[in-house]
Amino acid sequence: MNIDIVCVGKIKERYLKDAIAEYSKRLTRFAKINVIEVSDEKTPEHASDAVNEQIKAKEGDRILKHLRNNATVVALAIEGKQLTSEQLAAHIAQWGLHGVSHVQFVIGGSLGLDPRVLTRADMLLSFSKMTFPHQLMRVILLEQVYRGFKINAHEPYHK
């Protein structure tokens, strides 16, 4: 299975880069992992709703260029469905059983995702009702995908 993480912005912090590299390496046993970073827009302080929507639209344009027609697209969104690790593992297993060879997870910028990206997604996934830094979400997502593959392989990591 090919898994893309399409995300807004670059990671600057070394500890986050290290964690992303570690989980990406672990996942190579189960899938081909590709992290696609699109540039983010500067968000002025106290920006109006209209400016925020323009920023999301620009970032959305960049994201949409990378989404493939033949891929299953999962957008991380606070309004998405919350799953347990076992339920995410079941989705991963089902994708494999149904011949899905390419899954693209999308992580938006600090303002979230453009409505066009949410509409394009086959699934909206929420990790919590809380808000997390989008840079940290890469680590959390990769860890949970790795955990899902380990659960499906009946290996003890998830305990």
Disulfide bonds with the S-S distance in Angstrom:
none
